[in-house]
Amino acid sequence: MAKRTPLLSSIAAAAVLLAAVAGGALNGGLGETAQASTNGTLAATAGCGKAPTLSSGTRTISSGGQNRSYILRIPDGYDRNRPYRLIFGFHWLNGSANNVASAGYYGLLPLSNNSTIFVAPQGIDNGWANTNGRDLTLFDDISRQIENDLCVDTSQRFALGWSYGGAMSYAVACARPTVVRAVTVISGANLSGCNGGTQPVAYFGIHGIYDSVLNISAGRSLRDTFVRNNGCTAQSPREPSRGSLTHITTTYSGCREGYPVQWAAFDGDHTPSPVDGSSSPNDSRTWTSGEIWRFFSQFASTTPPPTTAPPTTAPPTTPPPTTPPPTGEPGACTATYRTVNTWPGGYQAEVTVANNGAATLNGWTVRLTLASGQAISSLWNGVNTGTSGSVSVRNAAYNGTLGANASTTFGFTATGNGATAPSGVSCTSP
């Protein structure tokens, strides 16, 4: 991986930035900006099935009345019928989009195996002041341009960055919680604002214990925002001692399903590429890339978060009776299939699971047989076994309890011709 430059000058400039923030030089107010047109639930973007007009390289875009730019990296062998993961990599102060791209998007590009579309936006004055929300608007505009032209899995959008780039990733998590699935903030602080900041987003924070530019206390504060939002159990994670040349990664317990919080503290200063056993940062030997990729790639399309976060325990769909209900009636569970959208080589479908009985259903399983040539690529609001031929889908943790006459849905995208509906659609409980 190419070396991130200029690291030392970036650290010095970040120190100037920190002093400016403390003195109130940055405009922290965020204006109203339009949300991206899609949300965190998987859907086929307008670019799916289309021959792309975008190509890898530096792109220009009009955003907020200004000409802005970003570097786009499209996977080799791009398949217009396959929804891809989308990752934004934000540069550091006095860094650039080119620095991020040349460094493999914080080392994730070589790990992605052509599964991911990467974006490196360019900040004004090589930073992310986000004055009046202009950089959030840029994020929205780039997302819209890409998704109108390329096939993106809208349940698999991510953002990450170091220092000022970490601050911008935090701002995206605060303001676009239904757009991004997860973020990673490396050595960050609240420099780009936090418009909103009350909704859950999967969060991974990384910080050096003796960061001389942005103190680790700033990173802990960002982390704790999402410890609260994600319903995690508050704790004080272990951190390595000075001189140990190690890192300690902690996964919080008690978090809402699908919204983990992870924290990695390392024995080091202000750097995106610490190395265990060494005091010298090194892009090709750092452990951060692998841990970030594992954190992002754990979010399979089969289990995206619902648009509205589920409660920690599934509520009954009708007021509970004074006496416990029976566990269910034979034949009460039914499943109805419909095709939502089709495009050349693929389609999106939805199955409605209904309780037609008088007793509460506690868990359900739908079985169906896909036509020849059809294969599920992504599924949400359920857990599937199999992707082609005979497939079964059981309820997710939050939608398995159905009161009398209540219903829920799960959906999926698949490759193949969507004109032929599956056969043998049935539902059983539990």
Solvent accessible surface area in square Angstrom, and as a share of the most:
residue,aa,sasa,rsa
1,M,89,0.40
2,A,46,0.36
3,K,129,0.55
4,R,7,0.03
5,T,67,0.39
6,P,60,0.38
7,L,29,0.15
8,L,143,0.71
9,S,54,0.35
10,S,3,0.02
11,I,36,0.18
12,A,61,0.47
13,A,16,0.13
14,A,2,0.02
15,A,47,0.36
16,V,107,0.61
17,L,18,0.09
18,L,66,0.33
19,A,68,0.53
20,A,31,0.24
21,V,45,0.26
22,A,91,0.70
23,G,67,0.64
24,G,58,0.56
25,A,78,0.60
26,L,47,0.23
27,N,71,0.36
28,G,58,0.56
29,G,44,0.42
30,L,38,0.19
31,G,28,0.27
32,E,170,0.76
33,T,29,0.17
34,A,71,0.55
35,Q,92,0.41
36,A,10,0.08
37,S,90,0.58
38,T,37,0.21
39,N,60,0.31
40,G,10,0.10
41,T,31,0.18
42,L,2,0.01
43,A,36,0.28
44,A,20,0.16
45,T,8,0.05
46,A,66,0.51
47,G,0,0.00
48,C,10,0.06
49,G,9,0.09
50,K,91,0.39
51,A,66,0.51
52,P,54,0.34
53,T,113,0.66
54,L,19,0.09
55,S,60,0.39
56,S,58,0.37
57,G,29,0.28
58,T,96,0.56
59,R,63,0.23
60,T,105,0.61
61,I,18,0.09
62,S,83,0.54
63,S,5,0.03
64,G,68,0.65
65,G,78,0.75
66,Q,85,0.38
67,N,136,0.70
68,R,15,0.05
69,S,29,0.18
70,Y,0,0.00
71,I,27,0.14
72,L,2,0.01
73,R,65,0.24
74,I,19,0.10
75,P,6,0.04
76,D,91,0.47
77,G,76,0.73
78,Y,43,0.16
79,D,65,0.34
80,R,101,0.37
81,N,33,0.17
82,R,102,0.37
83,P,18,0.11
84,Y,4,0.02
85,R,37,0.13
86,L,0,0.00
87,I,0,0.00
88,F,2,0.01
89,G,0,0.00
90,F,2,0.01
91,H,0,0.00
92,W,1,0.00
93,L,23,0.11
94,N,64,0.33
95,G,1,0.01
96,S,28,0.18
97,A,5,0.04
98,N,93,0.48
99,N,26,0.13
100,V,1,0.00
101,A,23,0.18
102,S,57,0.37
103,A,1,0.00
104,G,9,0.08
105,Y,4,0.01
106,Y,3,0.01
107,G,2,0.02
108,L,0,0.00
109,L,48,0.24
110,P,97,0.61
111,L,76,0.38
112,S,4,0.02
113,N,132,0.68
114,N,58,0.30
115,S,21,0.14
116,T,3,0.02
117,I,0,0.00
118,F,0,0.00
119,V,0,0.00
120,A,0,0.00
121,P,1,0.01
122,Q,40,0.18
123,G,5,0.04
124,I,38,0.19
125,D,129,0.67
126,N,59,0.30
127,G,5,0.04
128,W,0,0.00
129,A,19,0.15
130,N,0,0.00
131,T,36,0.21
132,N,98,0.50
133,G,0,0.00
134,R,70,0.26
135,D,2,0.01
136,L,1,0.00
137,T,31,0.18
138,L,1,0.01
139,F,2,0.01
140,D,2,0.01
141,D,27,0.14
142,I,0,0.00
143,S,1,0.01
144,R,75,0.27
145,Q,61,0.27
146,I,0,0.00
147,E,10,0.05
148,N,73,0.37
149,D,14,0.07
150,L,0,0.00
151,C,0,0.00
152,V,0,0.00
153,D,5,0.03
154,T,0,0.00
155,S,1,0.01
156,Q,9,0.04
157,R,3,0.01
158,F,0,0.00
159,A,0,0.00
160,L,0,0.00
161,G,0,0.00
162,W,1,0.00
163,S,2,0.01
164,Y,6,0.02
165,G,0,0.00
166,G,0,0.00
167,A,0,0.00
168,M,0,0.00
169,S,0,0.00
170,Y,8,0.03
171,A,0,0.00
172,V,0,0.00
173,A,0,0.00
174,C,4,0.02
175,A,8,0.07
176,R,8,0.03
177,P,24,0.15
178,T,53,0.31
179,V,2,0.01
180,V,6,0.03
181,R,9,0.03
182,A,0,0.00
183,V,0,0.00
184,T,0,0.00
185,V,4,0.02
186,I,1,0.01
187,S,0,0.00
188,G,0,0.00
189,A,6,0.04
190,N,80,0.41
191,L,12,0.06
192,S,2,0.02
193,G,11,0.10
194,C,41,0.24
195,N,54,0.28
196,G,56,0.53
197,G,11,0.11
198,T,96,0.56
199,Q,93,0.41
200,P,13,0.08
201,V,1,0.00
202,A,0,0.00
203,Y,1,0.00
204,F,0,0.00
205,G,2,0.02
206,I,2,0.01
207,H,2,0.01
208,G,0,0.00
209,I,36,0.18
210,Y,74,0.28
211,D,6,0.03
212,S,86,0.56
213,V,5,0.03
214,L,1,0.01
215,N,88,0.45
216,I,8,0.04
217,S,62,0.40
218,A,29,0.23
219,G,4,0.04
220,R,81,0.30
221,S,67,0.43
222,L,4,0.02
223,R,12,0.05
224,D,46,0.24
225,T,15,0.09
226,F,0,0.00
227,V,8,0.04
228,R,167,0.61
229,N,22,0.11
230,N,0,0.00
231,G,37,0.35
232,C,15,0.09
233,T,75,0.44
234,A,87,0.67
235,Q,76,0.34
236,S,108,0.69
237,P,14,0.09
238,R,175,0.64
239,E,51,0.23
240,P,11,0.07
241,S,77,0.50
242,R,166,0.60
243,G,60,0.58
244,S,43,0.28
245,L,56,0.28
246,T,59,0.35
247,H,39,0.17
248,I,34,0.17
249,T,49,0.29
250,T,24,0.14
251,T,86,0.50
252,Y,10,0.04
253,S,67,0.43
254,G,54,0.52
255,C,30,0.18
256,R,57,0.21
257,E,112,0.50
258,G,29,0.28
259,Y,14,0.05
260,P,26,0.16
261,V,0,0.00
262,Q,25,0.11
263,W,2,0.01
264,A,0,0.00
265,A,0,0.00
266,F,2,0.01
267,D,14,0.07
268,G,9,0.09
269,D,51,0.26
270,H,2,0.01
271,T,7,0.04
272,P,1,0.01
273,S,3,0.02
274,P,10,0.06
275,V,14,0.08
276,D,62,0.32
277,G,59,0.57
278,S,26,0.17
279,S,94,0.60
280,S,70,0.45
281,P,50,0.32
282,N,51,0.26
283,D,13,0.07
284,S,82,0.53
285,R,144,0.53
286,T,16,0.09
287,W,34,0.12
288,T,2,0.01
289,S,11,0.07
290,G,21,0.21
291,E,23,0.10
292,I,1,0.00
293,W,37,0.13
294,R,152,0.56
295,F,4,0.02
296,F,0,0.00
297,S,43,0.28
298,Q,95,0.42
299,F,12,0.05
300,A,50,0.39
301,S,19,0.12
302,T,42,0.24
303,T,69,0.40
304,P,5,0.03
305,P,19,0.12
306,P,27,0.17
307,T,75,0.43
308,T,111,0.65
309,A,28,0.21
310,P,12,0.08
311,P,71,0.44
312,T,107,0.62
313,T,108,0.63
314,A,38,0.29
315,P,76,0.48
316,P,76,0.48
317,T,71,0.41
318,T,62,0.36
319,P,118,0.74
320,P,102,0.64
321,P,78,0.49
322,T,146,0.85
323,T,93,0.54
324,P,124,0.78
325,P,55,0.35
326,P,89,0.56
327,T,111,0.64
328,G,30,0.28
329,E,77,0.34
330,P,140,0.88
331,G,71,0.68
332,A,6,0.04
333,C,10,0.06
334,T,52,0.30
335,A,20,0.16
336,T,90,0.52
337,Y,36,0.14
338,R,128,0.47
339,T,53,0.31
340,V,61,0.35
341,N,68,0.35
342,T,73,0.43
343,W,30,0.11
344,P,89,0.56
345,G,39,0.38
346,G,0,0.00
347,Y,0,0.00
348,Q,24,0.10
349,A,0,0.00
350,E,43,0.20
351,V,0,0.00
352,T,43,0.25
353,V,0,0.00
354,A,22,0.17
355,N,0,0.00
356,N,92,0.47
357,G,11,0.11
358,A,87,0.67
359,A,1,0.01
360,T,26,0.15
361,L,1,0.00
362,N,79,0.40
363,G,12,0.11
364,W,1,0.00
365,T,19,0.11
366,V,0,0.00
367,R,118,0.43
368,L,5,0.03
369,T,55,0.32
370,L,8,0.04
371,A,29,0.22
372,S,121,0.78
373,G,66,0.63
374,Q,6,0.03
375,A,34,0.26
376,I,12,0.06
377,S,57,0.37
378,S,5,0.03
379,L,0,0.00
380,W,17,0.06
381,N,29,0.15
382,G,1,0.01
383,V,48,0.28
384,N,28,0.14
385,T,99,0.57
386,G,40,0.38
387,T,67,0.39
388,S,62,0.40
389,G,33,0.31
390,S,93,0.60
391,V,4,0.02
392,S,30,0.19
393,V,1,0.00
394,R,134,0.49
395,N,29,0.15
396,A,13,0.10
397,A,69,0.53
398,Y,48,0.18
399,N,16,0.08
400,G,7,0.07
401,T,40,0.23
402,L,4,0.02
403,G,3,0.02
404,A,33,0.25
405,N,131,0.67
406,A,16,0.12
407,S,64,0.41
408,T,25,0.14
409,T,48,0.28
410,F,2,0.01
411,G,2,0.02
412,F,1,0.00
413,T,1,0.01
414,A,2,0.02
415,T,53,0.31
416,G,18,0.17
417,N,104,0.54
418,G,6,0.06
419,A,90,0.69
420,T,72,0.42
421,A,60,0.47
422,P,13,0.08
423,S,69,0.45
424,G,62,0.60
425,V,45,0.26
426,S,50,0.32
427,C,18,0.11
428,T,68,0.40
429,S,41,0.27
430,P,127,0.80
